[in-house]
Amino acid sequence: METDKILFSLSTFAIFTGIVFSLSLPVFTTLFFDYSEYHFFIRQFAVGMISITIMWALSLVDPDKFLMHIGFTIFLSCLLLMGVMHYLPESLVTSAGGAKRWIRLPGFSLAPVEFFKIGFVYFLAWSFARKLNNNKKTLKEEMKLILPYLAVFVLVIYLIAVMQNDLGQVIVLALTLAVMAFFAGTSLQLFMLAILGSIFVFLVAIFSSSHRILRIKTWWATIQNMVLSLFPDKIAAVLRVDDAPEPYQISHSLNAIKHGGIFGEGIGNGMFKLGYLSEVHTDFALAGIAEELGALGVTFLTLVIITIIYRIFKIASRSSNKVYYLFSLGIGLLIVFSFLMNAYGITSITPIKGISVPFISYGGSSILALSVGIGMVLMISKKAKL
């Protein structure tokens, strides 16, 4: 059986797109911090080449012999790293917003949570394949089966949402867990309960944190005029938030997208990256790309991502091994939810959650981790009846 060359080629193309825009988008950051002109480009290029090599190397490996070893090594080692990194000295970790998220290594920093997502998906696939099936069970029996996974996920919530103050990653993992459990054989009733439970945890996490409440207010300030225009005046008056902070970031994101129009301003010619739109090379990469490539360019990139997801789901559907099926499904879901949360965030459909654009946003850990996930799916593709 051959490896899925289309998936490999499209993933490589997406990584190269990120490399190109790592030279174009972070212009202001480069000048402001007095970095070298090619600071971000060199780093992204190096990470991109390593990532492509990882995908290619993993695609050559026999999944029957090595997939389990790779999956559990990533899961257990990253779980351990996320647990101990908060007790490491500042010289060994990098903080963001008071939370320790990166471990400092020679030349770069590593975010264990990005790799943990891959390992967590494998753990779920391996365990679901053993524990869950399509045999009819009562809701109580299903709850007993799913309870240990909820206990593990509570630990995940603590390590990521509480210790790292990163609710976005928890949302991605929660949605992935719920959908994987459903396709592993749980009932629709349990699936809906899982979604409701996730919403409850999400609301608790928001209202227990002042900065998350502020983020929700900022998002609501962006869309409230449009939404409240659909309601009667009395209801609109109750729902309107007058003291909401000015949503500068989202406003600049929307203006950048609008300024790009259909055909864009051309690569390197964007204006909103020049100090108006912060983090344009990371969380707001799609907005910066939309200004430079226009709606047509973003549509093309979206189609590339959709095709990558389609190829992954196709590999899943053609795999007779249930672990392979669930793992491939999980990797595809990670990309789906990450892309949607970023795209919805920069267009103010949902609040910004700090989720990067798969393959494209600047950041070594996310690209390296995703390349490992894609490489493992490429391993599986050799066994799938494509």
N, C-alpha and C positions, 0 to 999 in steps of 0.2 A: 504494500500500500504506500502511496505517496503522501507527502505532507501537503497541506492546503497552501499552495503557492500564492493564491489570491489574497488570503488573509495576511500572509507574511508581507507581500508587496504593498498592500494598502496600509498596514501598520507602519511599515518603513516610510511610506510617503507622508503619513501624518506626522511622524517624528521629524522628518526633514522640513515640513512646514513650520513646526515649532522652532527649529534651528534658524530658519530664515527670519522669523519674526522676533527671535531673541536678539537680532542685530538691529531691527527696525524700531521695536516698541519701547525699550527702556532707555531712550535718549535722555530724558530729563533726569532720571535716576543716575545715569552715568555721569552727567555734568554736575549734579547736585552733590554727589558724594566723591567727586573727582576720581572716578574709576578710569581705567584704561578704556579706550574707545571700543575695544573688542572684548571687554571683561565678560559680559553675559554670553556673547556669541561663542567664545572659546569654551566656556564651561558647558554650555548647552550642546555644542558640537561634540565634545568629548563624551558627555553622558549619552548623547544620541548614538554615537558609534558603539559604545559599550552595550547599550540596550539592544541595538540591532544584532550585535554579535551574540548576546545572551539568547535572544529569540532563535537565532539560527542554530546555536549549539544545543539548546534544549530540544529543538525540533528533531534532532538526530537520535535522541535518547529513546529507549524502549519504555513506554509508560508502565507496562506490566511489572517491570523490575524496579523502576526508580521513582514513579509518581508519588507513591505513598511516602517514601523517605524524604523527598523534597518538600512535600506538603506539610508533613508533621514537623520537620526541622524548622521551617519558616514559622509555623504556628506557635510552637513551644518557645523558640528562641525569642521571637518578637513579644510574646506574652511576658516572658521574663524581663526583657529589656524595658518594656513599658512600666513594669512594676518597680524596677530598681532605679530607673533614670531620675526619678524625683528626689532621690537621696544622694545623687552624685553631686560633687562640687561644681560651682559655676564654670570652672575651667574646662569641664568635660561636657557640658550641655549648653545649648542655646535656648534662651527664653523668648516667648512672644506673649505680651500682655500679662506677664507675671507667671505664665505656665511654661514648664519645661517640655519642649516638643521635639528637639533635635539633639542627637548625640554627636559631639564634635569628633571628627576623624581627620587624619592628615590631609589637608587640601579641600575638604568638604564636610558638610553636616548631613547626618542621616536621620530621617523621620521614621521610627519603627512602625508607627501606625499604618503607613502606606503599605508596608510589606505584611503587616498583621492581617489586613483585609484579605489578601490572597490566601494566607494560611488559614484564616477563619472560614473562608469559603470551602477550602479543602476539608477541614474538620467537619463542617456541616454535611458536605457531600458524603464523606466516608461514614459518618454516624447515621445520617438519614437512610442511607442505603441498607444499613444493618437493622435499624429499628423501625422504620416506617414502611408501610406498603399500602396497597389499595384495598385490602380487606376491610369490610365494613366494621366500624367500631362505634361505640357510644361516645358522646362528647366527653364524658367522665374518663373513659379509657384513653382517649386522645390527650386529654389534659395531663394525665399521669405520665404519658410518654413524652410530652413536650416540656414538662416541668424542669427536668435537668438542664435543658437548653436555655430556659428562662433564667435559671440560676447562673449559668455561664455568662449569659448576656448582661445580667446585673453587674457582674464583675467587669465586663467590657464597658458598660456605662460609667462605672466608677473610674476606671483607668483612663478613659478618653474624654467623656463629657465633664467629669468632675476634676480629675487631676490635670488634664490637658486643656480644659475649657474649650473643647471642640465638639459642639453639638452636631455640626453638619455631618461629620464622619459617622456618628452614631445613627443618625437618620438613614444614611445610605446603607449601613449594615443591618438596621432593623427592617427596612423594606426588603432587602435581599434575603434575610432570614425568613420573613413571612412568605415571600413568593416561592422560595426553594422548598419550604415545608409543604406548601400547597401542592407543588408538582411532585413532591416525594410521595404523596399519597394521603395527606390529611384532608379533612372535609372542608367544604366551603364555609360551613358554620364556624369552624375553628379559625379559618383564615380571616373571616370578618372580625372575630373576637381579637385576633392578633393585631389587626389594623387599628381597631378601637383602642386597644391597650397601648399601642405605639403612639397614638394621638394623645392619650392621657399623659404618658410619660413626657412627651414633647411639650405639652402645656405646663406640666409641673416644672420642667427644666427652664422654661421661659420665665414663668412668674416667680421663680426662686432666685433669679439673677437680674440685678438692676441694669447691667449693660445689654442683656438680651431684650428686656422690656424697651430700652431706648432704641434698639435696632428695629424692633417691631413698630414703634411709634414713627421712626424715620421712614420705614417702608410705607406705612399707612398714610403718612403725609404726602407721599408721592401720588397715590392713587385715590385718595378719599374724595376729591372733587368729582372725578369721573364716576366713581361707584355711588356716591351719595346723591348724584343727580337723578338716579333711577328711583329714589325713595321719596315718600312724602316729606314735606319740610319738617314736621314734628319729629319724625324718626331720624332724619338726617341731622337735626340739631343735637340729638342725644348721642349719635355715633361720631360726630365730628370732634376731632382732637385739635384744639387751638394752640396748645403749647408744644406741639411736636417740633423737633429740631429741623432745620432746613436740610432737605435731602440732597446736598450738593453732589455726592458721589453718584447716586442714581441719575440725577438730572444730567450730569456731564456724560454719563454712559449713554443715556437715551439721545442726547444731542450728538454724540460721536456717531451713533448708528444712523441718525437722521442726516448728518452731514455727509456720510459716505454715499447716500443715495443708492442708485442701482448699480453703477459701475465703479464707485469708489474714487478716492483722490490719488490712488497710486501707491505702491509700496514705498514707504519712507516719507510720504507727504502728509501724513495725518497731523492734525493740529491739537487735538485734545490730549494727546500723550505728552504735550509740552507743559506739564505742570498742572493741568486741569484735572486729569483723571489719574489718581494715584494707583499704584499696583496694576498698571495697565498691562504689564507683561506677565502677570500671574492670574489673579482672580478675574480681571476685566480684559483678558486677552481677546475674547470674542468681540468685545466692543471696539477695541483698537483695530482688529482685523476688519470689522465691518466698515470702519471709516476708510481704510486703505484699499480694501478689495470690493466694497459695496455689497449690496444684497446678493448679487450673483455669486460673488466669491464665497460669502458665508454659506449660501445655499449649497455650493459645490462641496465645501468642507463638511457640511452637515450630511450630505449624501455619502461622502467617504466614511464618516463615522457610522452612519446607518448600515452601510454595506459591511463594515467590519463586524458590527453587532449581528447582522443577518448571517454572516459566515460562521460566527461562533455558535449561534443558535442552531444552524444547520448541522454543524459537527455534533452538537448535543443531541439533536433529534435522530441522528444516524448512528449513535453509539449504543451498542447492545449492553455494555457494562453500565450498571446504574450509577456507580461512583463517577465514571467518566461523564455520563449524561448530566448529573447534578452539578459537578464541578464546572463544566463548560457553561451550563446555564447560569451559574452563579457569577462567573467572570463577565459574561455578557450583561447581567443585571447590574453589576458594579459600574460598568461603562454607561449603561442607560441612565441610571439614577444620578451619577455624577454629572453627565452632560446636561441632563434636564435641569438639575438644580442650579447649575451655573448659568445656563441659558435663560431660565426663568428669573434668576436673580438679577442679571444685568439688564433685563427688560422690565423689572419691577413687578412681575407677575407674582413672585414670592420674595420674601426677604433674602438678602445676601447671606450666604452661609460659609463663605471661605473655601468652597470646593473648586479645585482647579479643573480646567478643560482637559479631558483625557488626551494624552500624547502631545498637546500643543502648548499648554501653559509652561512658563519657565519654572523649573524645579527638578532637581536630580532624583530625589527619592520617589516622587510619583511616577516618573517615566521609567525608572529602573524597575520599580515594583510591578508596574503594568506590563513591562516587557517580560518579566518572569511569568506573570499570569498568562500572557499570550503565548509564550514559549511552551508552557505546560499544555495549553489547548492545542498547539501545533503538534505536540507529542501525541495527544489523543487522536488528532485528525488522521494519523496513519492507521488507526484501528477502526475508524468510522467508515461506513459504506457510502462515500461521497460519489 
